[in-house]
Amino acid sequence: MNDKLHQAALRIRARGIFLGGTIGTFESHGRDQFIRLLRHGLNPDSTLLDIGCGCLRGGFWTIRFLESGCYFGIEPNREMLAVGQAEIVGEAMLAEKGPRFDGNAAYDFSVFGERKAFDFVMAGSIWTHAPRGDIDVMMGQFRQHSHAGSVFLGSFVRTDGEGYTGNTWVGKSHESDKAGLVSHRFESLRAMAATHGLALTHLEPQKRNCISWLKMTRG
């Protein structure tokens, strides 16, 4: 375990700020996101958009790895992001790597440039809370801000039932302190992706009713 990272996470929790998960999994979940990106081809000169980057449990690893100006993060919980910048990444690393952040809650990738195309998009623990309408927006934004080789990685909870049919976020956020998860039917998400000219693959198809990972590319 990275003791400095663990101590930083403890300080954040002591201030009553949500870590994005438990203290026991803070390091491992962030590292797991980084490893998944590496396995799918992330290089130091790749551009990465981290949706819902939170207090940078994943950004801790990717910001260090990527070249200056290659990391982009969206996080509407500004307090959560600010404490992550200060405690998890640190002023020196922010100055060296120049990551860019935005607080919009509309999954608007164009805030970093109308024609900006990202090599990778990470949505860890986003589709596990988001309604289908939000997922549809993210798919459209990925299509608009990607190229033929771009990769979108996201986690979700797969169900063989109907899945979540509500239209609001479920779980802790900048607007809610209540925990929660939602599940989605993979076949429905795959059909939705196809309407955007995207191909969606379940990377762990044997998993049901627990968090697993998806890959999305241009079809």
N, C-alpha and C positions, 0 to 999 in steps of 0.2 A: 504494500500500500504506500502511496505517495503521502508522507506525513504532512508536508506543507499544504498540499491540496486538502487533505482531511481536516487540518486545523482551520483552514480558510472556510470550509463548508460548515464547520462547527460555529464559527463566528457569525456566519450568515444566519444559521438557524437560531442562534441565541438572540438575534435581532427580530425574530418573528417573521422572517422573509422566507417564502416557499423556495425550496431547492429544486423543484421539479420531480422529486421522488424522495426516497428515504436517505438518511445519512449513510447507511450501510452500503447502498448501491450507487452513491453519487459518483465515485471514481470509476467503477466498473462499467456503468451505463455510458458515461462519456467516452471511455476508452473503446467500448464496443462499437459505438458509432464511427469512431476514427478507423478502427480495423476494417469495418465493413466498407468504408470509402476506399481504403487502400486496396482491398481485394477486388474492387470494381474499377481500379485504375487511377485513383487519385494520385497526382504528381505534385511536386512543389509549385509548379507554374500553373496548375489548374485553378480555375475560378470556382468558388463554392458559395452558394447561397444557403444559409442555415435558417429555416423557417421556425419561428418560435424558439429562438436560441436561448431564451431564459437567462439564467445567471452563468451561462457559458460553461456548463459541465462538458459539453462536446467541444466548444470553442477553445477550451484550455489546451486541447491536443492539436486541433486543426490550425489554429492561429499560429502556433509555434512552427508547425510543419510547412505551411504555405509561405510562398514568397510575399514580400510587401505588396499590399493592395489587392490581394487575391481572395480575401475573406469578406463576406457580406452577411449581415445578420438582420433579421426582422424580429422584433419583440415589442408588443404593445404594453407589457408590464414594465414601465420605465424604471420603477424602483428596483425590481428584480435584476434588470439589465445593468443598472448603474452599480449595484453592489457587486455584481459579477465582474464588471470591468475593473473595479478597484481591488477586490479581494482575490478573485480567481486568476485573472490575466495579469493585472498590474500595470502601472503607469509606464514602466520602461518597455515592456513588450508591446503595449498599445502604440507607443511612439515609434518603435522599430518596425512593426508590421503594418501599421496603418489600416486596421480593419474599419469597415464602414457599417454603420447601423442606422436603422429606421424603426420608428415606433408605430407604423400604420397597422391597423387591425383588419385590413381588407385584402390581405395577401397580394398586395400590389407590388410586383417585381419591378415595375417601371420607375420606381423612385430612385433606382440606381442607374437609370438611363433608358430612354424609350426604346433603343435598339440593343440594349445589353443582352447578350446571350451567355448563360452560365454553363460551364462544363458539368457541374454537379449541383444538385439540389437535395438537401437533407431535410426530412420532415419526421424527426424522431418524436414520438409521443404527441402527434398532432391529429392524425386520423383516428386515433384511439379516443378522441374527445369531440371531433368535428362532425357536424351534420353533412348529409350528402351535398347540400347546396354549396357549402364551403369547399368540399373536396372538388366539386365541379369547377369552382373558380380557380383553385390551385392547378387543376389540370389545364385549364385554358391559359393561365399565366405561364405554366411550364412550356406549353406548345409555342407561345409567343416569344419566350425568352430562352430558347434553347437552339441547338443545332443538331445535325444528324448524329453526332456522337455523344450527345448529352445524356446523363443518367440521373434519374430521380429515385432516391431511396426513401422509403417511409415505413413506419410501423403501423399495424392495425390489429384489431381483434376480429378474427373470422368466425362467422356463424353460418350454419346451414339453414337457419331460419330466415325470417324476413329482414332482420337487422333493424337498426335505428331509423325511425321515420320522422323524428322531430326535426325542427329547424333551428335549434339553438345549441350552442356549445355546452357540453356536460363535463364538469370538472373544474378544478381551480384555474383561475385566470386573473387578468387585470380587473375583472368585473365580479368575480365570485371567489369565495373562500371554501366552497363546498366541493369535496372530492367526488369523482365519478368517472366511469368509463362507458364507452358505447361500442357496439359490435356492428359489423357490416357484412353483407353477403358479397363474397369475392366476385361472383359472376355479374352482379349488378355494377360493381365498380369497374370491372373489365369492359362491360358494354358502354359505360359512361366514358371511359378513356378512349374507346374506339371512335366515339363521336367527335373527338378532338384530333383524330389521326394518331393516337398513341397506343402503344402496346403495353399491357400491364401483366406482370408475372408474379405469382406468389412464390417466393424463394423457399418457403418452408411449408409446402402444401399439406403435410401431414398434421399440422397444428390446427386445432380448433379451440375456440373459447379461451384463448390466451394470446398474449402479444407475440406477433411474428412479423416478418419483414416482406416488403414488396419492392419490386423494381419496375420503373416505368421509363420507356424510351419512345422515340418517334417510331411510328409503325412503318 
